[in-house]
Amino acid sequence: MPTVDVVNLQLQKVGEVELPEAIWSVEPKIHLVHEVVVAQTRSRRSGSACTKTRAEVAFSNHKPYSQKKTGRARAGTRRSPLWRKGGTIFGPKPRDYFYRPPAKIRRLALKSVLSAKLKENELLIVDAFELAEIKTKVFAQSMKSLGLTKAVLVTPDPDRHLEMSARNLTNFSVLRVDGLNCYDLLRHDQLVILKGSLPAIEERLLK
């Protein structure tokens, strides 16, 4: 089992913790991580793009000019896709891009990312992180005091003070264990986990 130091907000070592190999020593499955991230980004698409077909364009069915003797190509309606402001051929319509990979694939992909974070020394385990009030400046200073520039903080339970304090920061995010995902982990350079979150992560991934 890999052993990782537990530190406080002053980067002082206060203990150690053993991490299960089934989560933190997994051979990375890049193709599964790619599938899960693509599924996440696809599911966030609104899918609201819409174009009008020739049946929906607001023109009458009146023949624009005579069939013969004009010297022009024959035309039966202004709705034709060949005409300016005519209908669109095979244009986009509102659709749902949602796709959810199987749970086994999602778990293995998340294990791969967590293992990579540990292997590349991008993991930091903190014993506690509490804010007395919602204060973005205090939260940012605490993260920088840990030597972090772009990190995601994982908490075991909902913490309104932390979540609201990090909401306006572009380089820092706060996630609950049940919201842990590949996309947000890869989007940040460092991963910070509160010690109390480790049992919940094991319970979620060791099924």
PELINHU-V77205 format. One record per backbone hydrogen bond with DSSP energy under -0.5 kcal/mol. CO is the residue of the C=O (numbers start at 1). NH is the residue of the N-H. E is the energy in kcal/mol with one decimal. If there is no record, write none. Layout:
co = {CO | CO}
nh = {NH | NH}
e = {E | E}
This chain:
co = {2 | 4 | 5 | 6 | 6 | 7 | 8 | 12 | 15 | 17 | 19 | 20 | 20 | 21 | 28 | 29 | 30 | 31 | 32 | 33 | 34 | 35 | 36 | 37 | 38 | 39 | 40 | 42 | 47 | 52 | 53 | 53 | 57 | 60 | 77 | 79 | 80 | 83 | 88 | 92 | 95 | 99 | 102 | 103 | 104 | 105 | 106 | 107 | 108 | 109 | 110 | 111 | 112 | 113 | 114 | 115 | 116 | 117 | 118 | 122 | 124 | 124 | 125 | 126 | 133 | 135 | 136 | 137 | 138 | 139 | 140 | 141 | 142 | 143 | 143 | 144 | 150 | 150 | 151 | 152 | 153 | 153 | 154 | 155 | 159 | 160 | 161 | 162 | 163 | 166 | 171 | 173 | 175 | 176 | 177 | 181 | 182 | 183 | 184 | 190 | 191 | 191 | 192 | 193 | 194 | 194 | 195 | 197 | 198 | 199 | 200 | 201 | 202 | 205}
nh = {19 | 17 | 125 | 14 | 15 | 127 | 11 | 8 | 6 | 4 | 2 | 23 | 24 | 25 | 30 | 33 | 34 | 35 | 36 | 37 | 38 | 39 | 40 | 41 | 42 | 43 | 44 | 45 | 95 | 88 | 56 | 57 | 59 | 78 | 80 | 87 | 83 | 86 | 90 | 51 | 97 | 101 | 106 | 107 | 108 | 109 | 110 | 111 | 112 | 113 | 114 | 115 | 116 | 117 | 118 | 119 | 120 | 122 | 121 | 191 | 126 | 193 | 7 | 195 | 135 | 139 | 140 | 141 | 142 | 143 | 144 | 145 | 146 | 146 | 148 | 147 | 189 | 190 | 173 | 192 | 155 | 175 | 194 | 177 | 163 | 164 | 165 | 166 | 167 | 169 | 151 | 153 | 155 | 179 | 180 | 185 | 186 | 187 | 188 | 152 | 124 | 193 | 154 | 126 | 197 | 198 | 198 | 201 | 202 | 203 | 204 | 205 | 206 | 207}
e = {-2.9 | -2.2 | -0.6 | -3.4 | -1.1 | -2.5 | -1.9 | -1.6 | -3.1 | -2.7 | -0.7 | -1.4 | -2.4 | -1.7 | -0.8 | -2.1 | -2.5 | -1.9 | -2.4 | -2.5 | -2.5 | -2.0 | -2.2 | -2.5 | -2.5 | -2.1 | -0.9 | -1.4 | -1.7 | -2.9 | -1.6 | -1.1 | -2.0 | -0.5 | -1.0 | -2.3 | -1.8 | -2.0 | -0.6 | -1.8 | -0.6 | -0.5 | -2.1 | -2.5 | -2.1 | -2.4 | -2.1 | -2.4 | -2.0 | -1.9 | -2.4 | -2.6 | -2.0 | -2.2 | -2.0 | -2.5 | -2.1 | -3.0 | -1.4 | -3.0 | -0.6 | -2.6 | -2.5 | -2.7 | -0.9 | -2.0 | -2.6 | -2.2 | -2.2 | -2.2 | -2.2 | -1.9 | -0.8 | -0.5 | -1.8 | -1.7 | -1.3 | -2.2 | -1.5 | -2.8 | -0.5 | -3.3 | -2.1 | -1.3 | -2.6 | -2.7 | -1.7 | -1.8 | -0.5 | -1.3 | -1.2 | -3.1 | -2.8 | -1.4 | -1.5 | -1.5 | -2.5 | -1.6 | -0.8 | -1.7 | -2.5 | -0.5 | -2.8 | -2.1 | -2.5 | -0.5 | -1.2 | -2.2 | -2.4 | -2.3 | -1.9 | -2.3 | -2.5 | -0.9}
